[in-house]
Amino acid sequence: MILTTTNSIEGFKIADYLGIVTGVAINDETLSVGFSQSKYYKKIQDSVDKVKERAFQSLTDNAKALGANAIVGIKIEIELTTTNYPMVSVTGTAVKVLV
């Protein structure tokens, strides 16, 4: 699966646009690690990285379900919910490219 933030893929021709796909993931693990601010920020960063990977996996799975072999125009949004849980939303256009 080819993933890109651009609207085209150099060296490939997009044969079909299959639709918009999204992957969303949220971490609901507690992030409390005491009073050390540096440890807290490290914990959030690690959590965001894990959640981002889950969101991309969901995005890819949704594109494969449409018969896509690439996703173009990917946009990523990362937020902390009001309860300090990282949430990642990834959106793109599933396409079929000629290889």
VORO-232921 format. One record per residue: residue number from 1; x, y, z of N, C-alpha, C in turn; residue in one letter. Coordinates in pm, 1 decimal, padded with zeros to 6 digits. Example, Ala and Ser with C-alpha at 12.3 -4.5 7.8 and 13.67 -1.06 7.14 Angstrom:
2
[1; [01319.0; -00569.0; 00780.0]; [01230.0; -00450.0; 00780.0]; [01320.0; -00330.0; 00780.0]; "A"]
[2; [01285.0; -00225.0; 00708.0]; [01367.0; -00106.0; 00714.0]; [01290.0; 00003.0; 00787.0]; "S"]
END
This chain:
99
[1; [00086.4; -00118.0; 00000.0]; [00000.0; 00000.0; 00000.0]; [00090.0; 00123.0; 00000.0]; "M"]
[2; [00068.5; 00209.6; -00097.1]; [00142.1; 00335.5; -00105.8]; [00061.8; 00441.4; -00030.5]; "I"]
[3; [00128.2; 00512.8; 00059.3]; [00064.4; 00619.4; 00136.8]; [00139.1; 00749.3; 00109.5]; "L"]
[4; [00064.4; 00855.4; 00078.1]; [00129.6; 00983.5; 00052.8]; [00038.1; 01100.3; 00087.6]; "T"]
[5; [00099.6; 01209.3; 00126.9]; [00023.3; 01330.7; 00155.3]; [-00001.4; 01411.4; 00027.6]; "T"]
[6; [00066.9; 01376.2; -00079.6]; [00048.6; 01447.3; -00206.8]; [-00074.6; 01393.5; -00279.3]; "T"]
[7; [-00119.3; 01465.4; -00382.4]; [-00238.2; 01424.2; -00456.6]; [-00207.3; 01334.0; -00574.9]; "N"]
[8; [-00080.7; 01307.5; -00596.5]; [-00039.3; 01216.3; -00703.0]; [00083.2; 01140.4; -00653.8]; "S"]
[9; [00118.3; 01036.6; -00728.0]; [00234.9; 00955.3; -00691.8]; [00327.5; 00953.3; -00812.8]; "I"]
[10; [00444.4; 01013.7; -00797.0]; [00537.9; 01022.6; -00907.8]; [00571.2; 00882.7; -00960.6]; "E"]
[11; [00561.2; 00867.9; -01091.9]; [00593.6; 00740.3; -01154.6]; [00476.0; 00643.5; -01161.5]; "G"]
[12; [00360.5; 00681.7; -01107.6]; [00242.0; 00595.7; -01110.0]; [00125.1; 00672.7; -01169.7]; "F"]
[13; [00039.1; 00600.3; -01239.2]; [-00083.1; 00660.6; -01293.4]; [-00201.0; 00612.6; -01209.8]; "K"]
[14; [-00279.8; 00708.3; -01162.2]; [-00400.0; 00673.1; -01086.3]; [-00506.7; 00629.9; -01186.7]; "I"]
[15; [-00550.3; 00503.8; -01174.0]; [-00648.1; 00448.5; -01266.5]; [-00791.0; 00469.1; -01218.6]; "A"]
[16; [-00810.4; 00476.0; -01086.6]; [-00946.1; 00487.8; -01032.8]; [-00943.1; 00550.0; -00894.3]; "D"]
[17; [-01035.2; 00640.6; -00870.8]; [-01054.4; 00699.6; -00738.5]; [-01168.7; 00623.2; -00671.5]; "Y"]
[18; [-01141.5; 00562.3; -00556.6]; [-01237.3; 00471.7; -00494.0]; [-01315.8; 00532.9; -00378.8]; "L"]
[19; [-01271.8; 00645.2; -00327.7]; [-01345.7; 00712.2; -00221.8]; [-01257.8; 00757.9; -00107.4]; "G"]
[20; [-01317.6; 00837.0; -00021.4]; [-01247.9; 00889.7; 00095.5]; [-01246.4; 00782.2; 00203.8]; "I"]
[21; [-01130.6; 00764.9; 00265.3]; [-01116.5; 00669.0; 00375.4]; [-01062.7; 00741.1; 00498.1]; "V"]
[22; [-01099.4; 00688.5; 00613.7]; [-01058.9; 00749.4; 00739.9]; [-01013.9; 00640.4; 00836.3]; "T"]
[23; [-00919.2; 00675.8; 00919.1]; [-00877.9; 00591.5; 01030.2]; [-00871.4; 00677.5; 01154.7]; "G"]
[24; [-00938.6; 00636.2; 01260.9]; [-00940.8; 00712.0; 01385.4]; [-00903.5; 00618.3; 01499.1]; "V"]
[25; [-00820.6; 00666.7; 01589.2]; [-00784.0; 00588.6; 01707.2]; [-00768.7; 00682.9; 01825.4]; "A"]
[26; [-00803.1; 00631.8; 01941.4]; [-00789.6; 00709.4; 02064.9]; [-00727.9; 00619.4; 02170.1]; "I"]
[27; [-00643.9; 00678.1; 02252.1]; [-00583.2; 00603.6; 02361.7]; [-00661.0; 00635.3; 02488.5]; "N"]
[28; [-00712.8; 00532.6; 02551.5]; [-00788.1; 00555.8; 02674.5]; [-00712.4; 00506.5; 02797.3]; "D"]
[29; [-00580.9; 00484.0; 02781.2]; [-00498.7; 00447.9; 02897.1]; [-00472.8; 00572.8; 02980.9]; "E"]
[30; [-00464.2; 00555.0; 03107.0]; [-00434.5; 00669.0; 03193.7]; [-00292.7; 00718.5; 03167.8]; "T"]
[31; [-00274.6; 00847.3; 03166.2]; [-00144.0; 00906.0; 03138.7]; [-00078.4; 00961.7; 03264.9]; "L"]
[32; [-00136.7; 00938.2; 03377.6]; [-00081.9; 00989.5; 03502.5]; [00047.6; 00917.1; 03537.3]; "S"]
[33; [00155.6; 00992.0; 03550.5]; [00285.6; 00933.7; 03585.9]; [00349.3; 01012.2; 03700.0]; "V"]
[34; [00271.2; 01065.8; 03787.4]; [00326.7; 01143.0; 03897.8]; [00335.5; 01289.5; 03862.4]; "G"]
[35; [00432.5; 01358.9; 03923.8]; [00439.8; 01502.8; 03908.1]; [00549.9; 01550.3; 03814.6]; "F"]
[36; [00628.1; 01459.2; 03756.9]; [00736.0; 01498.4; 03667.5]; [00679.7; 01538.8; 03531.4]; "S"]
[37; [00694.5; 01666.0; 03497.3]; [00641.1; 01716.5; 03371.2]; [00710.5; 01650.9; 03251.8]; "Q"]
[38; [00841.2; 01630.1; 03258.3]; [00912.6; 01569.9; 03145.7]; [00866.7; 01425.8; 03122.8]; "S"]
[39; [00843.4; 01352.1; 03229.6]; [00792.6; 01215.0; 03215.6]; [00651.7; 01216.3; 03158.3]; "K"]
[40; [00571.1; 01313.0; 03197.4]; [00434.0; 01324.3; 03147.3]; [00434.6; 01349.3; 02997.1]; "Y"]
[41; [00518.3; 01443.0; 02950.8]; [00524.8; 01473.7; 02808.3]; [00577.4; 01354.8; 02727.9]; "Y"]
[42; [00674.6; 01282.7; 02783.0]; [00727.3; 01162.9; 02716.6]; [00617.1; 01057.7; 02705.0]; "K"]
[43; [00538.7; 01041.0; 02809.7]; [00428.4; 00945.1; 02808.9]; [00324.6; 00983.4; 02702.2]; "K"]
[44; [00293.7; 01112.1; 02691.2]; [00199.5; 01157.3; 02588.7]; [00256.2; 01130.3; 02449.5]; "I"]
[45; [00383.9; 01161.7; 02427.4]; [00445.8; 01138.8; 02296.5]; [00441.8; 00991.5; 02259.6]; "Q"]
[46; [00476.7; 00904.3; 02352.5]; [00472.0; 00760.7; 02326.5]; [00329.9; 00716.4; 02294.2]; "D"]
[47; [00234.1; 00770.7; 02367.9]; [00094.5; 00737.3; 02346.6]; [00047.6; 00783.4; 02209.0]; "S"]
[48; [00084.6; 00904.4; 02169.0]; [00046.4; 00956.4; 02038.0]; [00104.5; 00868.5; 01927.8]; "V"]
[49; [00229.1; 00827.1; 01941.9]; [00291.8; 00741.2; 01841.6]; [00214.7; 00610.3; 01825.1]; "D"]
[50; [00175.8; 00548.7; 01934.5]; [00099.9; 00423.1; 01928.7]; [-00037.1; 00444.7; 01865.6]; "K"]
[51; [-00104.4; 00550.7; 01905.1]; [-00237.6; 00579.6; 01852.6]; [-00230.1; 00611.8; 01703.6]; "V"]
[52; [-00126.9; 00684.0; 01663.0]; [-00109.1; 00718.0; 01521.6]; [-00092.8; 00591.8; 01437.3]; "K"]
[53; [-00016.2; 00496.6; 01485.7]; [00001.5; 00370.2; 01413.8]; [-00130.4; 00295.7; 01399.4]; "E"]
[54; [-00211.9; 00294.3; 01505.0]; [-00342.9; 00228.0; 01498.8]; [-00434.4; 00299.1; 01399.3]; "R"]
[55; [-00430.3; 00431.4; 01396.0]; [-00513.6; 00507.3; 01302.1]; [-00471.9; 00478.6; 01157.8]; "A"]
[56; [-00341.6; 00472.7; 01131.3]; [-00293.6; 00441.4; 00996.8]; [-00330.4; 00298.6; 00956.2]; "F"]
[57; [-00326.1; 00206.3; 01051.3]; [-00365.5; 00068.7; 01020.7]; [-00513.3; 00062.9; 00983.3]; "Q"]
[58; [-00595.5; 00135.6; 01056.8]; [-00738.2; 00142.4; 01026.2]; [-00761.1; 00205.2; 00889.2]; "S"]
[59; [-00689.6; 00312.8; 00858.6]; [-00698.8; 00379.3; 00728.5]; [-00664.6; 00280.8; 00616.9]; "L"]
[60; [-00555.4; 00210.0; 00632.5]; [-00510.7; 00113.2; 00532.2]; [-00611.5; 00000.6; 00515.6]; "T"]
[61; [-00663.2; -00051.5; 00625.7]; [-00763.3; -00158.5; 00619.5]; [-00887.7; -00112.0; 00543.9]; "D"]
[62; [-00932.0; 00009.9; 00570.6]; [-01050.3; 00063.8; 00503.1]; [-01025.9; 00081.3; 00353.7]; "N"]
[63; [-00905.7; 00122.8; 00316.7]; [-00872.5; 00138.7; 00174.1]; [-00865.3; 00002.8; 00104.1]; "A"]
[64; [-00806.1; -00095.7; 00169.8]; [-00797.9; -00230.6; 00112.0]; [-00936.9; -00287.7; 00089.3]; "K"]
[65; [-01029.1; -00257.9; 00179.8]; [-01166.7; -00307.1; 00166.2]; [-01233.9; -00251.5; 00040.4]; "A"]
[66; [-01186.1; -00137.5; -00007.9]; [-01239.2; -00078.7; -00131.3]; [-01164.3; -00127.0; -00255.3]; "L"]
[67; [-01059.2; -00206.8; -00235.2]; [-00979.0; -00255.7; -00346.7]; [-00865.2; -00162.9; -00384.5]; "G"]
[68; [-00830.5; -00070.8; -00297.4]; [-00724.3; 00026.0; -00325.7]; [-00586.2; -00035.3; -00303.8]; "A"]
[69; [-00488.6; 00018.4; -00375.2]; [-00349.9; -00018.6; -00349.0]; [-00266.1; 00104.8; -00314.7]; "N"]
[70; [-00335.1; 00218.3; -00295.2]; [-00266.7; 00341.7; -00254.7]; [-00368.0; 00436.9; -00192.2]; "A"]
[71; [-00314.8; 00531.3; -00112.9]; [-00396.8; 00637.6; -00055.1]; [-00321.0; 00767.5; -00077.6]; "I"]
[72; [-00389.6; 00863.9; -00138.7]; [-00327.9; 00993.5; -00167.1]; [-00397.2; 01102.8; -00085.9]; "V"]
[73; [-00330.7; 01217.3; -00075.7]; [-00389.6; 01333.2; -00008.6]; [-00413.9; 01312.9; 00139.8]; "G"]
[74; [-00328.0; 01238.1; 00205.4]; [-00348.1; 01206.4; 00346.9]; [-00332.4; 01330.6; 00433.4]; "I"]
[75; [-00427.8; 01347.8; 00522.6]; [-00424.5; 01454.9; 00623.5]; [-00429.3; 01388.8; 00760.6]; "K"]
[76; [-00350.3; 01441.2; 00853.5]; [-00342.4; 01386.3; 00988.4]; [-00380.5; 01493.6; 01088.4]; "I"]
[77; [-00469.3; 01458.9; 01181.4]; [-00505.1; 01548.9; 01290.2]; [-00479.4; 01476.9; 01421.8]; "E"]
[78; [-00409.0; 01545.8; 01511.5]; [-00379.5; 01490.3; 01643.5]; [-00435.1; 01585.4; 01747.4]; "I"]
[79; [-00513.7; 01532.0; 01838.6]; [-00575.3; 01614.0; 01942.9]; [-00561.3; 01544.3; 02077.3]; "E"]
[80; [-00562.5; 01622.7; 02181.9]; [-00578.9; 01568.5; 02316.6]; [-00723.0; 01594.2; 02355.9]; "L"]
[81; [-00793.1; 01489.5; 02395.3]; [-00931.2; 01506.9; 02437.1]; [-00934.2; 01584.8; 02568.4]; "T"]
[82; [-01052.3; 01621.9; 02612.3]; [-01064.8; 01697.1; 02737.5]; [-01016.0; 01616.4; 02857.0]; "T"]
[83; [-01005.6; 01485.7; 02840.2]; [-00954.6; 01400.2; 02948.2]; [-00808.2; 01363.2; 02925.6]; "T"]
[84; [-00740.1; 01437.8; 02835.9]; [-00597.6; 01419.3; 02804.8]; [-00565.1; 01286.0; 02738.7]; "N"]
[85; [-00660.3; 01229.7; 02666.7]; [-00633.1; 01109.7; 02587.9]; [-00601.0; 01150.7; 02445.3]; "Y"]
[86; [-00487.4; 01105.0; 02390.9]; [-00454.3; 01139.2; 02252.3]; [-00551.9; 01073.7; 02154.5]; "P"]
[87; [-00595.7; 01151.1; 02055.5]; [-00680.6; 01100.5; 01949.3]; [-00618.9; 01140.3; 01816.2]; "M"]
[88; [-00610.7; 01044.4; 01724.5]; [-00553.5; 01069.8; 01592.9]; [-00657.9; 01033.9; 01487.8]; "V"]
[89; [-00678.7; 01124.7; 01394.2]; [-00767.3; 01102.7; 01281.1]; [-00686.3; 01119.5; 01153.1]; "S"]
[90; [-00694.8; 01019.1; 01065.0]; [-00620.8; 01020.8; 00940.1]; [-00721.3; 01003.5; 00826.9]; "V"]
[91; [-00715.9; 01091.5; 00727.2]; [-00810.4; 01087.1; 00616.4]; [-00734.9; 01098.7; 00484.9]; "T"]
[92; [-00780.3; 01026.7; 00383.3]; [-00718.9; 01034.5; 00251.6]; [-00812.9; 00981.4; 00146.0]; "G"]
[93; [-00767.5; 00977.7; 00022.9]; [-00846.0; 00925.0; -00088.2]; [-00786.6; 00792.0; -00131.9]; "T"]
[94; [-00869.1; 00687.5; -00123.1]; [-00827.1; 00554.2; -00168.4]; [-00827.8; 00552.0; -00319.8]; "A"]
[95; [-00719.2; 00502.5; -00378.1]; [-00707.5; 00497.7; -00522.8]; [-00650.0; 00363.6; -00566.8]; "V"]
[96; [-00671.6; 00334.7; -00694.2]; [-00608.4; 00219.9; -00757.9]; [-00505.9; 00276.5; -00854.9]; "K"]
[97; [-00378.4; 00241.2; -00833.8]; [-00274.2; 00288.0; -00924.1]; [-00225.8; 00171.6; -01010.2]; "V"]
[98; [-00181.4; 00204.6; -01129.8]; [-00123.5; 00104.0; -01218.6]; [00022.9; 00086.5; -01180.1]; "L"]
[99; [00061.4; -00036.5; -01159.5]; [00199.3; -00065.2; -01119.7]; [00277.2; -00129.9; -01230.9]; "V"]
END
